[in-house]
Amino acid sequence: MRTLKDHLILYDAECPMCNLYTGAFVKAGMLDRNGRAAYQQAVTTCPQIDIQRAVNEIALVNRNTGEVTYGVKSLFTILGNAFPVAKPLFASRFFTACMRRLYAFISYNRRVIIPAGENAHTFAWQPAFHKKYRIAYLIVTWLVTATILAAYSGTIAAHIPQSGFYREFAFCGGQILFQGLVLLKVRKEAVWDYLGNMMTISLAGGLLLLPALLLHANGILSAAGCVGWFLAVAACMLLEHVRRTSLLKVGYIPTLTWVLYRILLLLTLIL
């Protein structure tokens, strides 16, 4: 694997995801030891950078020429140097266009996928909010979560009446609407950030149910065991919801209404 020398990638120090994958580039030898820096510290040393664009799309600086690339082009430069066989793929307009959309989808939602810490948001430049990509994120997580829950309901049908996709789809969509209305009353300016975080929790909960689905399908986990697994996942989701609402500084009311909505859903299934 070849190292891309004399280049500096600028990442968001307040973003755990950015810190992780740029650190992986260095550890894997794709960049040299001094091949990355937080843009929060590099603003004064790299005056040629469009800082707001660098905040939204990761920047890669060629130390020799001063050229700066952004977003997928930065990633393709690093990966293409490490894996030359992939260069024709990275040169494809169709592939690049698709990856640019995917990159924007993740980048504009990165702080609701993995939230920044308590001391974040201190830097003057912050990622721009893009409503289109936030709505897209809510829809994707909504569909995936509803699909998993519909499949999982079959594993616990002996204890809780089975629910189909359309019902789970309505339940998940109802929660987005319900909690959105709550946030409009509690803290209006945090509605979109809260909904993004909430649906990340829902998606994570759904993904944590997949191992139980697999174990049940192979006869390893009983229906009662699936119920227990579900309750354990729900407890983890509650703890994560408390943590994220604390970071968002929206108080305890959204957590109470989040729990209330889920209790009401359970009652509609049982009664």
N, C-alpha and C positions, 0 to 999 in steps of 0.2 A: 504494500500500500504506500503510495507516494504522498509526501508531505507538501502542502501548498505553502511555500515559504514567502516571506516578505509580504504577507497579507495580515490584516487585522479585522476580525469580526466583532461588531459592536452589539452587545445583547442588553436586554432590560434586566438590571440587577434586582428589580422589584418583582420579577416574574420567575417563579420556581421552574416552570417549564423551559423557559429560555436559558436559564442557568444550567439546567440539566443537559440539554442537547448540545449546547456550545461546548460545555465541559467534556462531553463525550467525544466531540471532534478532536479536542486536544489530547485526551487520553488514548484515543485510537490512532493518533499520529497523523490525522488528516491536516491538522494545523500544528505549527511549532508551539513550544511552551509559552511564548509571548504572543500567541496568535489570537487572543481574544481579550476584550476589555468591556467593562460596562459603559454604555454611552453616558450614564450619569457623571462619570469621571472623565470622559474623553471629549467632552464638548469643546473645551478650550484648546486641546491639542490637535483636533481635527476640524479646523474652521471651514473646510471645503464641503462638509456634510450638510445636507438638508436635514436638520435635526428632527423636525416633526415627521418627515417621511421615515427616518431611521427608527423613530419610536414605533411607527406602525408596521414597517417592513424592515427586517433585520439588514443592516448595512455591512458591506465588506469593502475594506479600503486596501488598495494596492499601494504599499508603502513606497515603491519605486516610481510609479507614474502619477500617483495621487488620484487615480480613477476610483470612483465609488459605484458599486452596484447595490441593488436593493431587492429584498424579498426572495422569490424563487431563483432569480438569476444569481444571487449570492450563494444559495445552497447548491445550485447546479455547478457553479464554478468549483466549489470545494469537492463535491461528489464526483464531478467529471474528471478532476485531477487525480483523485484517489482510485477511481474505477474508469479508466479510459474507454473500456468497452461500452459504457453507457452513454458516451457522448452523442452518438447519433439519435438516441432517444431524447436526450435533453435538447437537441436541436430541432425536434419536431414541433411545429407550430401548434398542432392539435394537443399534444401532450403538455406543452408549456402553458397553453390556455387553460386546460383542465387543472393543472397543478397551481396555477395562479389563483384560480377560484377557491380551490381547496385551502391553499395557504392563507388567503384572506379570511375564509370562513373560520379557520383556527386562530389566526392572529387577532382578529377583532373580538374574539370570544375567549381569548386565553386567560383573562383574569376572572372569568366566571367558571372556567374549566378547573383551573387550579388558582385559588385566590391568593393575592399578595398578603404579606404579613401585616401585623398591627402598625408597624412603622412605615408602611408604604404610602404612596401618594404625596411624598414630601418634595419630590423633584418637580420643577416648574413645568416640564413637558410630560404630558400623560398620553396614553393611547387614545386615539379618537374613538368616539362612539359611532358605530355604523348600524342604524336601525334595521336595514335590510338583512344584514348578516346575523343580527341578534334574533330577528323573527325566524330566519332560516334555521338557526340553532334550536330555537324552541320547537319548531315543527319537527325537525329530525329526531330530537330527543323524545318528543311526544310519541312519534310513530314507533320508534324502537322500543321504548318502555312499554307501550300498550301491547305490542306484539309479544314481548317476553312474558308479561303478566297474563295475557290470554292463554299462552301455552302452559304457564305454571299452574293456572287455576285447575287444569286437568289433573295435576298430581295430588291436589288436596281436595278433590271433589267428594271424597268419602266423608269429609268433615265440614267443608264449606261449599255451598252450591257453586257449580262451575259457572264461569263468566266467559263469554266469547269476546272476540276482538273488538266488535263495535261497542260493546258495553265498556270495555277497558279504555277504548279510545275516547268515549264520552266522559268517563271518570277522570282521565288524565287531563283532557281539555277543560273540564269543569274546574279542576284544581287550579289551572293556570288563570282562568277567569276569576275564580273566587279569591285567590291570594293576591291577584293584581288589584282587585277592588279594595282589599284590606290595606295594601301598601299605599294606595291613593289617599287613604285616610291617615295612615301612620306616618309615612314619609314619602311624599310624592316623587321627589327627585331620585329616589333609589329603586323605583319600580322595575326598570329594565335590568339593573344589576341583580336585584333580588330574584326575579323570575329566571334569569340565566343560572344563578347559583342553585335555585330550587330544582330546576330541571336537570342540572348536573347530578344532584343528589339522587333524583329519581332514576336517571340513567345508570348511575353507579349501583344503586340498589338492584335494578334489573339485571345488570351484568353479574352481580354476586349470586343471583339465583340460578344462573346457567349451570354451575357445577352440580347443584342439586337436581336439576332437570336431567342431566347426564347420568347421575347416579341412580335416579329413579327409573330411567329408561332401561338401565341394565340390571334392575332388580336389586340393587344394593341398598337403596334408601326407601323406606316405607312411606306411606301417606302421612302417618303421624310424624315421622322424621322430617318430611317436607314442611309440615306445619311449624315444627320447631325451628327449622332452618329459616323459614320466612320471618318468624318472630325475632330471631337473632339479627337478621338483616335489617328489619324495621327499627330495632334498637340502635344499631349502628347509624342508620339514616337519621334518627332523632338526634343523636349526639353530634353528627356532622352539621345538621341544621342549626343546632344551638351555636356551634362554633362559627359557622359562616354568618349567621345573623349578628353575632357579636362583632365580627370584623366589619360588617356593613353598618353597625351602630343603628339598627332599626328597632331595638328593644325586644321584649319577650312576646308581644302580642302576635306577630306573625307565626311564631312557633306554636302558640296555643291554638290559633285558627288552623294551622297546618295539621295538628293532631286531631282537632275537632272534625275537620273535613274527612279525614281517614276513618275515624270512628263512625261517622254517619254513613260512609260508604259500606263499611263492614255490616252495619245494621241493615242496610238495604238488601244486602246479599243474604243475610240470615233470616230476616223476617219475611 
